[in-house]
């Protein structure tokens, strides 16, 4: 078995999302027990996970502190009332804000990067940018904010973005123009030139 914190966060996200979705249905006959949800989801990854306690802490801690977390999220996303944020984005924000501001057992950049990766995998097209912006605002508005560390973090992100752009550019296919081919049937002496077909450009996804 392996210790994989990213997998732990995925399981926590799945569990919190299912719980939030069931609650939103408001159906009396629908049982919504977070312990049952957690037990079932952990069983799926039993052979590849050894940090069950970390998953449980993320889920239970996020639910226990939900009001505090929402109070941090709301002013950081003033144009998006909490109930209007997409469910998956809302769950990622709550989970990440718990790690960032309450649990605080990893560096801020790790908590934010992990959330961005979750958003890239499970959110919509703009989820990662939205979540990165909200968490960045929460962090910079907090008492744990360290400007120097933030500068290093932003520099690292810019360097990675630049490297990705260069890699994407180098992966683009080069159009090769065909040489003029003289037709054997050409009795006038004019060359018959075939126009090369333009090749499709390859296109170059993260918390």
N, C-alpha and C positions, 0 to 999 in steps of 0.2 A: 504494500500500500504506500501511497505517496502523500506528502503534505502539499496541498495545492490550494492556496488561499483564493485564487481566482475562481476555482471550481466551487469553493465554499460560498463565495459571493453569488455565484449563479444559482445555487440551491436556495440560498436565502432570498434572493430576488424572486424566484419561482414560487416559493412558499408565501411570501408577502403579497405577491400579485394575486395568487389564487384566493388568499384570505380576503383581500380588499375587494376582489371581484364578487365573491360570494356575499359579502356584507352588503354590497351595493344593490344586489338583487332584492333584498328585503323580503325573502320568502320564509314563512314560518316553518315549513316542512324541510327546509334545506339546513342541514347541520353544518355549522361553521366552527370547527374546533382547530385551533392553530397547532395543538400538540399532535392531533391526528394527521394533519397536513404535513407537518415536519417529519413525523415518523415514516410516513409513506415515501416522501421525497428522499430522505436519507437512505432508506432501504434500497432505492434504485442504484445509488452510488456506493453501496457498502463495501464493494471489493476494491474501490479505488480511492477511498477517503479515510483519513484517520483523525480528522479534526472536527468531529461532530459537535463538540462543545463550542467551537468558534461559530459554527452555523447557528446553533441555538441561541447564542449570545447576540448575534446580529439581529436575528428575528425578534426575539423577546425584548431586546433593548430598544429596537426601533418602534415596536408597538407600545411599549411602556412610556416612551418619551415622545410620542407622536405629536402631542400638542406643542411641546417645546420646539420640536423640529419644524412644524408648520409655521410657528412664530418666527423662525429664522428664514424660512423659505419665502414667505409672503412678501416681505419688504425687498427681497433680492430679485423678485420677479413681479414688479408692480402692475404690469400689463396683463398678468395671468393670474386670476383668482385661483386658489388652490383646487377648487372643484372643476375648473375648466382645463386644468393641465391633463394631458393624456395620462391614463392610468399607469402605464408602464413608466413614463417619465417621472410621474409623481412618486412611485415606489422607489425608483432609482435615486431620486433626490433625497427622500427620507432616509434610505439606507446609507447613502454616502454622507449625508449631513450628520448622522449618528456616529459614523466612524470618524469624521473630520472634527466634530465639535464636542462630542461627549465621550466616546470610547477612547479616542486619541492614543492608540497603541501603534500607529504607523505614521510616518511623515505626511504632512498635508498633501504634498504632490502625489504621493502614492494613492491616497484616498480619492483624490480628484481624477487621476489617470485611470484608476480602476472603474470609476463610475462612467467615465467617457467610453471606455472599452465596452462596458455593459450596454451603454446606449447605442453604440455602433452595431452590436450584435442583435439587440432585441428591440430597439426603438425605431422611430421613423427616420426619414432622410435628414431632418434638421435636429434630431434629438441630441446628438453628441455636442453640437455647438451650443444649444440651449442649456444643457446641463453643465457644460464647462463654464459658461458665462455666469450662471446662477451660483454655482459652488465657488467660483473665483470671487464673486461679490461678497458672499457670506464670509469667506476666509479673510479677505482684505478689510472687512468691517469688524473683525473680531479682535479680541485681546491677544490671541495667539499669533497674530500676523507678524511675520518677520520679513521686512522689505528685501533684505539681502538674499534670503533664501528664495524669495519670490522672483527676484531678478535672475537668479541662476536657473530657476525652473522655466521661466519664459524664454531664456536664451537656449536652453536645451530643446524646448518645443520648436523654436524657430529653426534650430539646426536640423532637427529631425524632419521638419516640413520641407526644408531646402533640399535635404538629401533625398527625400521621397520624390520631389519634383525632378531632380536630376536623374534619378533611376527611371522614372516614367519617361523622361525625354530620351534617354539612351535606349529604352526598349521599343521606341517607335520604329516601325519598318522603314527602310529607305527605298524610295521609288527608283527602280532601275529602268532606264529608258532603253528600248530595243534599238539595235542598229538598223539602218536602212537596208532592206533586202531587195536585191535586184531581181525582178521577175524574169524567168526564162522565156516567158511569152511576150515580153515587152519588146516590140520591134521598133519603137521610136527612140529607145535609148534613155527614157525617163525611169527613175527609180520608183518602185512601189514601196512606200513606207508604212509600216503598221504602227498605229498609235498605241502606246502602252496604256494598259488599264491602271487607273490609280488604285493602289492598295489601301484597304481600310486602316485607319490609324487605331492602334491599340489603346485602350483606356486604362488609366492606372487605377479601404473601410476604416469599436476602441478604447470606459473609464476610466 
